[in-house]
Every structure is written in C-alpha cells, then in structure tokens.
Amino acid sequence: MTTKKVAVVVTRVYDLILWLLPKLEKFPRSQKFLLGDRIETALFEILEFLIEANYCQKNRAEILVKINLKLDILRFLMRIAKDMRYVDFKAFEYQARLIDEVGRMVGGWKNQAASS
C-alpha cells in the first residue's frame, strides 16, 4: 500500500477515535470503565497496528490479520453499546460505516501484501 493510502486509513481511524472518545465519556459510570475502556483500547490498538504494519514489511500480513480481528471485536463492542442504548442509532450507523471503510482498506492492503 502506498504511503498516501496508509495515511488515509490511519486518518480514518484517527478521526474515528476523535469522534468516539467524547461519546465514551457519556457512558454510565459502571460501563465507562468496562465497555468504554475496551472500545477505547481496541481503537488505539488498531491505530498502533496500522502504523506498525506500515513499517514492518516482514510481519505485515500477520499484523493486518490482527487489525481485522480488532475491527471485528470493535464491531461487536459497539453493537453492545448500541443495544444497551449507550450510543444512539445514528451514531452507531456512522461508526459502523467508518469501521467498514477501514476494514475494506485493510483488506485491500492485505490482498496487496499477499500478492507481493
């Protein structure tokens, strides 16, 4: 993946973090430190893995698989947050679109890495 494309996927995750962190602060206290922390950790791990994948050609495919796993975990955590009504449906839809977009970008990067 070119540096420009990497910058785009990192920017998408960065934007998702900036958008979602204030929403996590509004979770009920009991869930802010449980579900909220897990969502926050998943987001930052995805960002870290993306940056790592950009620098590590040798382990890139492995790292991209980890990113996909973290994206799936994040999807389920956000679904729980929606079902518990900690985020409204519009917010859920918005983050779901962003996560799907990141997933498509990572999938394309993974396919490109496999063919190289």
N, CA and C of each residue as an Amber inpcrd file, in Angstrom:
protein
   348
   0.8590000  -1.1700000   0.0000000   0.0000000   0.0000000   0.0000000
   0.9040000   1.2310000   0.0000000   0.5340000   2.1940000  -0.7680000
   1.3550000   3.3990000  -0.8490000   1.2340000   4.2080000   0.4380000
   2.2120000   5.0720000   0.6410000   2.2140000   5.9090000   1.8410000
   0.9550000   6.7540000   1.9210000   0.4870000   7.2360000   0.7670000
  -0.7290000   8.0590000   0.7430000  -1.9370000   7.2560000   1.2180000
  -2.0600000   6.0050000   0.7460000  -3.1870000   5.1640000   1.1570000
  -3.0910000   4.8090000   2.6350000  -1.8690000   4.5600000   3.1090000
  -1.6840000   4.2830000   4.5320000  -2.1330000   5.4900000   5.3370000
  -1.7460000   6.6720000   4.8800000  -2.1450000   7.8940000   5.5780000
  -3.6640000   8.0210000   5.6300000  -4.3500000   7.6040000   4.5710000
  -5.8120000   7.6940000   4.5410000  -6.4260000   6.7600000   5.5800000
  -5.9760000   5.5190000   5.6520000  -6.5600000   4.5760000   6.6030000
  -6.2230000   4.9910000   8.0370000  -5.0180000   5.4860000   8.2650000
  -4.6520000   5.9710000   9.5980000  -5.5040000   7.1870000   9.9560000
  -5.7230000   8.0680000   8.9950000  -6.5550000   9.2500000   9.2260000
  -7.9870000   8.8550000   9.5600000  -8.5170000   7.8440000   8.8910000
  -9.8910000   7.3840000   9.1780000  -9.9940000   6.8850000  10.6220000
  -9.0170000   6.0960000  11.0400000  -9.0360000   5.5720000  12.4110000
  -8.8500000   6.7170000  13.4070000  -7.9490000   7.6190000  13.0930000
  -7.7180000   8.7920000  13.9390000  -9.0130000   9.5980000  14.0900000
  -9.7030000   9.8340000  12.9790000 -10.9720000  10.5670000  13.0150000
 -12.0230000   9.8220000  13.8370000 -12.0570000   8.5090000  13.7000000
 -12.9970000   7.6990000  14.4780000 -12.7030000   7.8350000  15.9710000
 -11.4270000   7.8180000  16.3300000 -11.0450000   7.9750000  17.7360000
 -11.5030000   9.3360000  18.2590000 -11.2010000  10.3920000  17.4990000
 -11.5910000  11.7380000  17.9370000 -13.1010000  11.8830000  18.0690000
 -13.8390000  11.2400000  17.1880000 -15.2930000  11.3230000  17.2170000
 -15.8750000  10.4930000  18.3640000 -15.2750000   9.3260000  18.6210000
 -15.8660000   8.3790000  19.5650000 -15.4820000   8.6350000  21.0230000
 -14.3010000   9.1620000  21.2860000 -13.8790000   9.3650000  22.6770000
 -14.8690000  10.1990000  23.4980000 -15.3710000  11.3230000  22.9730000
 -16.3630000  12.0730000  23.7720000 -17.6430000  11.2750000  24.0310000
 -18.0130000  10.4150000  23.1040000 -19.2100000   9.5890000  23.2960000
 -18.9810000   8.5600000  24.4040000 -17.7600000   8.0290000  24.4890000
 -17.4450000   7.0520000  25.5330000 -17.5000000   7.6970000  26.9140000
 -17.1600000   8.9690000  26.9960000 -17.2070000   9.6950000  28.2690000
 -18.6320000   9.8170000  28.7970000 -19.6130000   9.6920000  27.9170000
 -21.0200000   9.8210000  28.3150000 -21.6420000   8.4850000  28.7190000
 -20.8810000   7.4040000  28.6080000 -21.3860000   6.1080000  29.0530000
 -21.6640000   6.1890000  30.5580000 -22.6110000   5.3860000  31.0480000
 -22.8210000   5.3300000  32.5000000 -21.5110000   4.9400000  33.1970000
 -21.3260000   5.4480000  34.3850000 -20.0670000   5.2280000  35.1110000
 -19.6850000   3.7450000  35.1700000 -20.6640000   2.8970000  35.4030000
 -20.3770000   1.4630000  35.5220000 -19.8360000   0.8800000  34.2210000
 -20.2250000   1.4540000  33.0870000 -19.7860000   0.9320000  31.7920000
 -18.6440000   1.7250000  31.1770000 -18.4540000   2.9460000  31.6520000
 -17.3710000   3.7780000  31.1240000 -16.0270000   3.0900000  31.3450000
 -15.9020000   2.4170000  32.4830000 -14.6350000   1.7830000  32.8260000
 -14.6080000   0.3030000  32.4680000 -15.6350000  -0.1790000  31.8340000
 -15.6530000  -1.5680000  31.3760000 -15.7740000  -1.5820000  29.8570000
 -16.9560000  -1.3680000  29.3610000 -17.1870000  -1.3720000  27.9180000
 -16.4690000  -0.2060000  27.2430000 -16.5350000   0.9650000  27.8400000
 -15.8730000   2.1390000  27.2700000 -14.3710000   1.9420000  27.1390000
 -13.7510000   1.3860000  28.1750000 -12.3020000   1.1350000  28.1230000
 -11.9410000   0.1000000  27.0630000 -12.7670000  -0.9100000  26.9200000
 -12.4860000  -1.9370000  25.9030000 -12.5790000  -1.3560000  24.4940000
 -13.5670000  -0.5080000  24.2670000 -13.7060000   0.1410000  22.9600000
 -12.5090000   1.0440000  22.7050000 -12.1510000   1.8310000  23.7060000
 -11.0110000   2.7450000  23.5750000  -9.7150000   1.9770000  23.3090000
  -9.5020000   0.8990000  24.0390000  -8.3000000   0.0820000  23.8450000
  -8.2620000  -0.5010000  22.4400000  -9.3920000  -1.0160000  21.9730000
  -9.4440000  -1.5910000  20.6200000  -9.1020000  -0.5350000  19.5720000
  -9.6400000   0.6570000  19.7290000  -9.3610000   1.7380000  18.7730000
  -7.8730000   2.0790000  18.7280000  -7.2700000   2.2410000  19.8950000
  -5.8540000   2.5990000  19.9290000  -4.9620000   1.4570000  19.4430000
  -5.3570000   0.2170000  19.7170000  -4.5820000  -0.9200000  19.2070000
  -4.6510000  -0.9810000  17.6830000  -5.8220000  -0.7040000  17.1230000
  -5.9560000  -0.6720000  15.6600000  -5.0340000   0.3920000  15.0820000
  -5.0380000   1.5750000  15.6740000  -4.1650000   2.6540000  15.2070000
  -2.6940000   2.2420000  15.2950000  -2.3000000   1.6610000  16.4180000
  -0.9130000   1.2200000  16.5960000  -0.5370000   0.1430000  15.5810000
  -1.4250000  -0.8220000  15.3690000  -1.1400000  -1.8940000  14.4060000
  -1.0140000  -1.3430000  12.9860000  -1.8450000  -0.3670000  12.6360000
  -1.7480000   0.2380000  11.3000000  -0.3900000   0.8990000  11.0980000
   0.0510000   1.6290000  12.0890000   1.3540000   2.2900000  11.9940000
   2.4640000   1.2470000  11.9400000   2.3360000   0.2020000  12.7560000
   3.3320000  -0.8750000  12.7530000   3.3720000  -1.5810000  11.4010000
   2.2170000  -1.8650000  10.8270000   2.1570000  -2.5490000   9.5280000
   2.8180000  -1.7220000   8.4400000   2.7390000  -0.4190000   8.5600000
   3.3660000   0.4600000   7.5810000   4.8870000   0.3320000   7.6120000
   5.4390000   0.0550000   8.7780000   6.8890000  -0.0060000   8.9270000
   7.4700000  -1.4110000   8.8070000   6.6780000  -2.4400000   9.0650000
   7.1990000  -3.8140000   9.1240000   6.7460000  -4.6170000   7.9120000
   7.5840000  -4.6950000   6.9110000   7.2100000  -5.4840000   5.7310000
   7.2250000  -6.9760000   6.0290000   8.1430000  -7.4040000   6.8800000
   8.3010000  -8.8270000   7.1510000   7.0520000  -9.4290000   7.8150000
   6.4860000  -8.7440000   8.7700000   5.3290000  -9.2630000   9.5220000
   4.0140000  -8.6080000   9.1110000   4.0010000  -7.9080000   8.0010000
   2.8350000  -7.1080000   7.6150000   1.5520000  -7.9370000   7.5320000
   1.6040000  -9.0870000   6.8820000   0.3890000  -9.9060000   6.7260000
  -0.1700000 -10.3070000   8.0900000   0.7120000 -10.6750000   9.0080000
   0.3100000 -11.0380000  10.3680000  -0.3830000  -9.8700000  11.0710000
   0.2240000  -8.7050000  10.9450000  -0.3090000  -7.5070000  11.6020000
  -1.6680000  -7.1420000  11.0110000  -1.8170000  -7.2750000   9.6980000
  -3.0920000  -6.9510000   9.0540000  -4.1990000  -7.8980000   9.5110000
  -3.8480000  -9.1550000   9.7650000  -4.8250000 -10.1040000  10.3150000
  -5.2460000  -9.6530000  11.7170000  -4.2790000  -9.1940000  12.5180000
  -4.5960000  -8.6900000  13.8620000  -5.5210000  -7.4760000  13.7870000
  -5.2780000  -6.6170000  12.8060000  -6.1340000  -5.4370000  12.6420000
  -7.5610000  -5.8730000  12.3220000  -7.7130000  -6.8340000  11.4150000
  -9.0580000  -7.3310000  11.0780000  -9.7510000  -7.9190000  12.2990000
  -8.9970000  -8.6540000  13.1040000  -9.5540000  -9.2260000  14.3340000
 -10.0240000  -8.1140000  15.2740000  -9.1950000  -7.1000000  15.4610000
  -9.5590000  -5.9760000  16.3340000 -10.7700000  -5.2160000  15.7900000
 -10.8560000  -5.0870000  14.4690000 -12.0210000  -4.4240000  13.8700000
 -13.2980000  -5.2080000  14.1640000 -13.2330000  -6.5420000  14.0680000
 -14.4090000  -7.3600000  14.3760000 -14.7950000  -7.2380000  15.8470000
 -13.7970000  -7.2440000  16.7250000 -14.0720000  -7.0670000  18.1530000
 -14.7310000  -5.7140000  18.3840000 -14.1930000  -4.6780000  17.7490000
 -14.7560000  -3.3330000  17.8910000 -16.2020000  -3.2890000  17.3950000
 -16.4820000  -3.9730000  16.3030000 -17.8620000  -4.0140000  15.7860000
 -18.8210000  -4.5820000  16.8390000 -18.4110000  -5.6790000  17.4710000
 -19.2700000  -6.2990000  18.4800000 -19.4030000  -5.4300000  19.7280000
 -18.3170000  -4.8040000  20.1460000 -18.3840000  -3.9210000  21.3090000
 -19.3270000  -2.7500000  21.0460000 -19.2500000  -2.1900000  19.8460000
 -20.1270000  -1.0720000  19.5040000 -21.5800000  -1.5350000  19.3730000
 -21.7660000  -2.7490000  18.9210000 -23.1260000  -3.2920000  18.8380000
 -23.7240000  -3.4400000  20.2390000 -22.9010000  -3.8900000  21.1820000
 -23.3530000  -3.9810000  22.5740000 -23.7200000  -2.5920000  23.0880000
 -22.8610000  -1.6030000  22.8020000 -23.1310000  -0.2290000  23.2500000
 -24.4480000   0.2840000  22.6710000 -24.7130000  -0.0490000  21.4130000
 -25.9820000   0.3670000  20.7930000 -27.1580000  -0.3520000  21.4450000
 -27.0330000  -1.6650000  21.6200000 -28.1260000  -2.4440000  22.2000000
 -28.4260000  -2.0350000  23.6480000 -27.3940000  -1.5900000  24.3630000
 -27.5820000  -1.1110000  25.7350000 -28.0200000   0.3610000  25.7600000
 -28.1180000   0.9490000  24.5720000 -28.5540000   2.3400000  24.3780000
 -27.5840000   3.3620000  24.9630000 -26.2850000   3.0210000  24.8990000
 -25.2540000   3.9820000  25.3070000 -24.8880000   4.8910000  24.1400000
 -25.1410000   4.4260000  22.9240000 -24.9970000   5.2690000  21.7280000
 -26.3000000   5.1510000  20.9420000 -26.6940000   6.2390000  20.3130000
 -27.9340000   6.1910000  19.5410000 -27.6860000   5.5260000  18.1830000
 -28.7780000   5.2600000  17.4890000 -28.6780000   4.5080000  16.2400000
 -27.8920000   5.2570000  15.1740000 -28.0790000   6.5840000  15.0880000
 -27.3400000   7.3660000  14.0870000 -25.8410000   7.3000000  14.3450000
 -25.4520000   7.4050000  15.6000000 -24.0300000   7.3140000  15.9560000
 -23.5030000   5.9210000  15.6300000 -24.3220000   4.9080000  15.9060000
 -23.9180000   3.5390000  15.5990000 -23.7150000   3.3600000  14.1010000
 -24.6500000   3.8840000  13.3080000 -24.5250000   3.7900000  11.8480000
 -23.2620000   4.4790000  11.3460000 -22.9950000   5.6540000  11.8680000
 -21.8280000   6.4230000  11.4380000 -20.5360000   5.6600000  11.7280000
 -20.3930000   5.1750000  12.9570000 -19.1610000   4.4580000  13.2850000
 -19.0770000   3.1430000  12.5240000 -20.2080000   2.5080000  12.2700000
 -20.2010000   1.2540000  11.5130000 -19.6930000   1.4910000  10.0910000
 -20.1090000   2.5970000   9.4830000 -19.6140000   2.9330000   8.1380000
 -18.1060000   3.1830000   8.1560000 -17.6400000   3.9090000   9.1670000
 -16.1980000   4.1750000   9.2650000 -15.4050000   2.8850000   9.4730000
 -15.8910000   2.0280000  10.3580000 -15.1980000   0.7630000  10.6190000
 -15.1930000  -0.1000000   9.3630000 -16.3160000  -0.1400000   8.6430000
 -16.3700000  -0.9140000   7.3990000 -15.4000000  -0.3610000   6.3610000
 -15.3160000   0.9600000   6.2750000 -14.3820000   1.5820000   5.3340000
 -12.9390000   1.2150000   5.6840000 -12.6070000   1.2840000   6.9570000
 -11.2610000   0.8940000   7.3990000 -11.0310000  -0.5810000   7.0850000
 -12.0320000  -1.4130000   7.3280000 -11.9100000  -2.8410000   7.0380000
 -11.6530000  -3.1160000   5.5670000 -12.3400000  -2.3900000   4.6920000
 -12.1060000  -2.5590000   3.2520000 -10.6910000  -2.1360000   2.8770000
 -10.2310000  -1.0330000   3.4420000  -8.8700000  -0.5640000   3.1500000
  -7.8290000  -1.5680000   3.6300000  -8.0260000  -2.0880000   4.8270000
  -7.0900000  -3.0750000   5.3740000  -7.1450000  -4.3550000   4.5470000
  -8.3450000  -4.7630000   4.1240000  -8.4770000  -5.9490000   3.2760000
  -7.7390000  -5.7910000   1.9610000  -7.8560000  -4.6160000   1.3510000
  -7.1240000  -4.3510000   0.1150000  -5.6270000  -4.3810000   0.3370000
  -5.1890000  -3.8240000   1.4410000  -3.7720000  -3.8130000   1.7900000
  -3.2720000  -5.2400000   2.0130000  -4.1130000  -6.0390000   2.6810000
  -3.7650000  -7.4400000   2.9490000  -3.6400000  -8.2180000   1.6400000
  -4.5760000  -8.0080000   0.7190000  -4.5150000  -8.6880000  -0.5790000
  -3.2810000  -8.2680000  -1.3580000  -2.9640000  -6.9850000  -1.3080000
  -1.7750000  -6.4880000  -1.9940000  -0.5060000  -7.0800000  -1.3770000
  -0.4790000  -7.1920000  -0.0590000   0.6920000  -7.7590000   0.6200000
   0.8450000  -9.2390000   0.2810000  -0.2810000  -9.9350000   0.1380000
  -0.2320000 -11.3640000  -0.1890000   0.2680000 -11.5960000  -1.6080000
  -0.0550000 -10.6880000  -2.5150000   0.3650000 -10.8590000  -3.9080000
   1.8030000 -10.4030000  -4.1430000   2.3740000  -9.7010000  -3.1760000
   3.7600000  -9.2150000  -3.3380000   4.7790000 -10.2650000  -2.9820000
